[in-house]
Amino acid sequence: MSSSWSDLVDRHRTELRQRILAAALDLLRERGMAGLTMSALAERAEISRATLYHHFPDIDAVLAAWVGAEINRSLEVLMREAAQIPAPLERLQHLVDAHLTTFASQNHRMSADLFETEASPPSIRREVAARLAPLRRMLEATIEEAKTSGAFDPDVDTPLAADLILGLLGAARRGLVAGTIGPGKAKDAIMRLLEAGWVTRPR
């Protein structure tokens, strides 16, 4: 009985947090950052301010939770699909391609418009770094597999290589969000750079 009650409480808490985050997104779309206040959010979510403060101490915490949920949503599918690809180079290409496709999506462009026109609070930057940690670990594991299999130069520095890939993705992201390049063109450019510098060639 206690386990069932605990499950019910957890489900209610999760559903309530999702409702709050959905209400926050609605307010951001309608009013921008300036119109997102705790009072307005409580009213839109149809809860008391006390209930809202019980779940989130301030607006920065709400925004960080929303960003974290968006990243989790996109990474969950991406990494599950990538894990099914045995060949490391093909897996790396999938990770790059899927990530760039996400950057070009309407939801991602909207979040960029909402948050990058303002000074992002430290809580959001910390949330982004924490949520991207599994992707970085998968990149490092994939690079190590490529080195072990002989597909990559064994002298490639794995942590640095992962940083460089993330940096290339970040650089391409600006053009994708602005709509000046497409994910296909960005993927081809990134993979050509990686193949030119790291892929081993028959002698």
ROMI-879789 format. One record per residue (C-alpha): residue number from 1; x, y, z. Coordinates in steps of 0.001 Angstrom, whole numbers, plus 500000, padded with zeros to 6 digits. Example, Ala and Ser with C-alpha at 12.3 -4.5 7.8 and 13.67 -1.06 7.14 Angstrom:
BEGIN
<pt pos="1" px="512300" py="495500" pz="507800"/>
<pt pos="2" px="513670" py="498940" pz="507140"/>
END
This chain:
BEGIN
<pt pos="1" px="500000" py="500000" pz="500000"/>
<pt pos="2" px="502778" py="502444" pz="500925"/>
<pt pos="3" px="504546" py="501727" pz="497627"/>
<pt pos="4" px="501361" py="502410" pz="495644"/>
<pt pos="5" px="500805" py="505645" pz="497538"/>
<pt pos="6" px="504401" py="506711" pz="496911"/>
<pt pos="7" px="504013" py="505968" pz="493194"/>
<pt pos="8" px="500826" py="508016" pz="493108"/>
<pt pos="9" px="502514" py="510960" pz="494834"/>
<pt pos="10" px="505500" py="510777" pz="492463"/>
<pt pos="11" px="503216" py="510676" pz="489423"/>
<pt pos="12" px="501221" py="513645" pz="490690"/>
<pt pos="13" px="504436" py="515595" pz="491328"/>
<pt pos="14" px="505744" py="514831" pz="487844"/>
<pt pos="15" px="502462" py="515806" pz="486181"/>
<pt pos="16" px="502301" py="519031" pz="488162"/>
<pt pos="17" px="505866" py="519996" pz="487238"/>
<pt pos="18" px="505096" py="519276" pz="483578"/>
<pt pos="19" px="502016" py="521506" pz="483812"/>
<pt pos="20" px="504087" py="524301" pz="485329"/>
<pt pos="21" px="506729" py="524022" pz="482619"/>
<pt pos="22" px="504084" py="523991" pz="479886"/>
<pt pos="23" px="502501" py="527095" pz="481395"/>
<pt pos="24" px="505914" py="528782" pz="481544"/>
<pt pos="25" px="506464" py="528062" pz="477859"/>
<pt pos="26" px="503060" py="529528" pz="476988"/>
<pt pos="27" px="503872" py="532710" pz="478897"/>
<pt pos="28" px="507286" py="532995" pz="477261"/>
<pt pos="29" px="505728" py="532697" pz="473821"/>
<pt pos="30" px="503106" py="535300" pz="474618"/>
<pt pos="31" px="504993" py="537807" pz="476754"/>
<pt pos="32" px="508701" py="537080" pz="476542"/>
<pt pos="33" px="511061" py="536886" pz="479492"/>
<pt pos="34" px="509794" py="540106" pz="481030"/>
<pt pos="35" px="506283" py="538670" pz="481323"/>
<pt pos="36" px="507328" py="535473" pz="483062"/>
<pt pos="37" px="506868" py="536059" pz="486778"/>
<pt pos="38" px="506042" py="533651" pz="489569"/>
<pt pos="39" px="502643" py="535276" pz="490052"/>
<pt pos="40" px="501752" py="535035" pz="486367"/>
<pt pos="41" px="503029" py="531473" pz="486207"/>
<pt pos="42" px="500987" py="530336" pz="489211"/>
<pt pos="43" px="497882" py="531890" pz="487679"/>
<pt pos="44" px="498475" py="530304" pz="484259"/>
<pt pos="45" px="499176" py="526875" pz="485771"/>
<pt pos="46" px="496072" py="527256" pz="487972"/>
<pt pos="47" px="497917" py="526591" pz="491204"/>
<pt pos="48" px="498657" py="528654" pz="494288"/>
<pt pos="49" px="501898" py="530586" pz="494587"/>
<pt pos="50" px="502756" py="528464" pz="497632"/>
<pt pos="51" px="502462" py="525311" pz="495524"/>
<pt pos="52" px="504618" py="526847" pz="492796"/>
<pt pos="53" px="507316" py="527869" pz="495283"/>
<pt pos="54" px="507216" py="524355" pz="496732"/>
<pt pos="55" px="508383" py="523002" pz="493356"/>
<pt pos="56" px="510523" py="525882" pz="492082"/>
<pt pos="57" px="512219" py="528554" pz="494213"/>
<pt pos="58" px="512369" py="531136" pz="491419"/>
<pt pos="59" px="511994" py="531741" pz="487676"/>
<pt pos="60" px="515603" py="530748" pz="486969"/>
<pt pos="61" px="514868" py="527307" pz="488414"/>
<pt pos="62" px="511792" py="527016" pz="486189"/>
<pt pos="63" px="513795" py="527944" pz="483099"/>
<pt pos="64" px="516619" py="525552" pz="483976"/>
<pt pos="65" px="514127" py="522716" pz="484432"/>
<pt pos="66" px="512495" py="523493" pz="481085"/>
<pt pos="67" px="515841" py="523568" pz="479266"/>
<pt pos="68" px="516871" py="520317" pz="480958"/>
<pt pos="69" px="513633" py="518617" pz="479934"/>
<pt pos="70" px="514055" py="519744" pz="476316"/>
<pt pos="71" px="517630" py="518450" pz="476171"/>
<pt pos="72" px="516617" py="515156" pz="477756"/>
<pt pos="73" px="513836" py="514702" pz="475218"/>
<pt pos="74" px="516147" py="515105" pz="472248"/>
<pt pos="75" px="519123" py="513208" pz="473674"/>
<pt pos="76" px="517099" py="510211" pz="474843"/>
<pt pos="77" px="516129" py="509193" pz="471306"/>
<pt pos="78" px="519462" py="510204" pz="469770"/>
<pt pos="79" px="521563" py="508152" pz="472171"/>
<pt pos="80" px="519250" py="505140" pz="472124"/>
<pt pos="81" px="519502" py="504993" pz="468341"/>
<pt pos="82" px="523264" py="505563" pz="468374"/>
<pt pos="83" px="523795" py="502746" pz="470868"/>
<pt pos="84" px="522370" py="500292" pz="468319"/>
<pt pos="85" px="525057" py="501153" pz="465724"/>
<pt pos="86" px="528069" py="498855" pz="466197"/>
<pt pos="87" px="530544" py="500568" pz="463838"/>
<pt pos="88" px="532102" py="503560" pz="465659"/>
<pt pos="89" px="532458" py="505787" pz="462584"/>
<pt pos="90" px="528837" py="505193" pz="461591"/>
<pt pos="91" px="527761" py="505850" pz="465190"/>
<pt pos="92" px="529720" py="509100" pz="465256"/>
<pt pos="93" px="528149" py="510193" pz="461997"/>
<pt pos="94" px="524708" py="509427" pz="463411"/>
<pt pos="95" px="525426" py="511436" pz="466572"/>
<pt pos="96" px="526558" py="514424" pz="464505"/>
<pt pos="97" px="523678" py="514170" pz="462025"/>
<pt pos="98" px="520948" py="513736" pz="464639"/>
<pt pos="99" px="522316" py="516551" pz="466785"/>
<pt pos="100" px="522388" py="518961" pz="463856"/>
<pt pos="101" px="518851" py="517975" pz="462853"/>
<pt pos="102" px="517706" py="518796" pz="466391"/>
<pt pos="103" px="519420" py="522187" pz="466197"/>
<pt pos="104" px="517486" py="522957" pz="463012"/>
<pt pos="105" px="514114" py="522045" pz="464548"/>
<pt pos="106" px="511445" py="524623" pz="465279"/>
<pt pos="107" px="511437" py="523875" pz="469017"/>
<pt pos="108" px="515173" py="524407" pz="469287"/>
<pt pos="109" px="515026" py="527623" pz="467299"/>
<pt pos="110" px="512299" py="528884" pz="469589"/>
<pt pos="111" px="514297" py="528090" pz="472727"/>
<pt pos="112" px="517310" py="529874" pz="471224"/>
<pt pos="113" px="515180" py="532918" pz="470476"/>
<pt pos="114" px="513836" py="532936" pz="474027"/>
<pt pos="115" px="517058" py="532427" pz="475948"/>
<pt pos="116" px="519908" py="533681" pz="473793"/>
<pt pos="117" px="518522" py="537171" pz="473369"/>
<pt pos="118" px="518882" py="537548" pz="477133"/>
<pt pos="119" px="521827" py="536913" pz="479425"/>
<pt pos="120" px="521382" py="533266" pz="480346"/>
<pt pos="121" px="521482" py="532769" pz="484114"/>
<pt pos="122" px="524208" py="530487" pz="485510"/>
<pt pos="123" px="521579" py="527914" pz="486502"/>
<pt pos="124" px="520721" py="527344" pz="482834"/>
<pt pos="125" px="524363" py="527015" pz="481802"/>
<pt pos="126" px="524907" py="524482" pz="484589"/>
<pt pos="127" px="521801" py="522561" pz="483552"/>
<pt pos="128" px="522911" py="522412" pz="479921"/>
<pt pos="129" px="526381" py="521170" pz="480912"/>
<pt pos="130" px="524935" py="518498" pz="483193"/>
<pt pos="131" px="522414" py="517254" pz="480624"/>
<pt pos="132" px="525034" py="517059" pz="477881"/>
<pt pos="133" px="527405" py="514961" pz="480016"/>
<pt pos="134" px="525991" py="511607" pz="478749"/>
<pt pos="135" px="526499" py="512740" pz="475146"/>
<pt pos="136" px="530112" py="513624" pz="475894"/>
<pt pos="137" px="530688" py="510213" pz="477482"/>
<pt pos="138" px="529238" py="508496" pz="474413"/>
<pt pos="139" px="531433" py="510596" pz="472132"/>
<pt pos="140" px="534530" py="509661" pz="474117"/>
<pt pos="141" px="533591" py="505959" pz="474111"/>
<pt pos="142" px="532962" py="506080" pz="470353"/>
<pt pos="143" px="536306" py="507781" pz="469696"/>
<pt pos="144" px="538089" py="505177" pz="471824"/>
<pt pos="145" px="536398" py="502368" pz="469877"/>
<pt pos="146" px="537427" py="503996" pz="466593"/>
<pt pos="147" px="541025" py="504155" pz="467797"/>
<pt pos="148" px="541010" py="500562" pz="469030"/>
<pt pos="149" px="539524" py="499272" pz="465774"/>
<pt pos="150" px="542101" py="501155" pz="463724"/>
<pt pos="151" px="539566" py="503492" pz="462145"/>
<pt pos="152" px="541059" py="506525" pz="463941"/>
<pt pos="153" px="544674" py="507485" pz="464402"/>
<pt pos="154" px="545679" py="505993" pz="467792"/>
<pt pos="155" px="547420" py="509254" pz="468717"/>
<pt pos="156" px="544123" py="511167" pz="468757"/>
<pt pos="157" px="543574" py="512719" pz="472203"/>
<pt pos="158" px="540116" py="511401" pz="473155"/>
<pt pos="159" px="538937" py="514113" pz="475602"/>
<pt pos="160" px="540206" py="516857" pz="473303"/>
<pt pos="161" px="538568" py="515191" pz="470306"/>
<pt pos="162" px="535219" py="515088" pz="472116"/>
<pt pos="163" px="535593" py="518790" pz="472974"/>
<pt pos="164" px="536381" py="519586" pz="469349"/>
<pt pos="165" px="533327" py="517721" pz="468082"/>
<pt pos="166" px="531096" py="519525" pz="470564"/>
<pt pos="167" px="532737" py="522797" pz="469509"/>
<pt pos="168" px="532067" py="522080" pz="465840"/>
<pt pos="169" px="528449" py="521251" pz="466645"/>
<pt pos="170" px="528144" py="524513" pz="468566"/>
<pt pos="171" px="529636" py="526487" pz="465685"/>
<pt pos="172" px="527240" py="524901" pz="463192"/>
<pt pos="173" px="524330" py="525492" pz="465568"/>
<pt pos="174" px="524477" py="529255" pz="465066"/>
<pt pos="175" px="523924" py="528913" pz="461321"/>
<pt pos="176" px="521213" py="526294" pz="461783"/>
<pt pos="177" px="519285" py="528433" pz="464272"/>
<pt pos="178" px="519617" py="531449" pz="461965"/>
<pt pos="179" px="518509" py="529346" pz="458988"/>
<pt pos="180" px="521596" py="530233" pz="456913"/>
<pt pos="181" px="522703" py="526588" pz="456549"/>
<pt pos="182" px="520947" py="523228" pz="456615"/>
<pt pos="183" px="521813" py="520166" pz="458713"/>
<pt pos="184" px="523027" py="518206" pz="455674"/>
<pt pos="185" px="525582" py="520822" pz="454692"/>
<pt pos="186" px="526756" py="521194" pz="458289"/>
<pt pos="187" px="527096" py="517425" pz="458724"/>
<pt pos="188" px="529149" py="517069" pz="455535"/>
<pt pos="189" px="531501" py="519875" pz="456590"/>
<pt pos="190" px="532046" py="518433" pz="460078"/>
<pt pos="191" px="532561" py="514853" pz="458901"/>
<pt pos="192" px="535035" py="515964" pz="456208"/>
<pt pos="193" px="537089" py="517742" pz="458852"/>
<pt pos="194" px="537056" py="514719" pz="461155"/>
<pt pos="195" px="537914" py="512290" pz="458383"/>
<pt pos="196" px="540748" py="514480" pz="457091"/>
<pt pos="197" px="542341" py="514793" pz="460519"/>
<pt pos="198" px="541644" py="511525" pz="462349"/>
<pt pos="199" px="540642" py="508687" pz="460031"/>
<pt pos="200" px="543525" py="506355" pz="459241"/>
<pt pos="201" px="544390" py="505812" pz="455578"/>
<pt pos="202" px="545840" py="502684" pz="453951"/>
<pt pos="203" px="549536" py="503104" pz="453314"/>
END
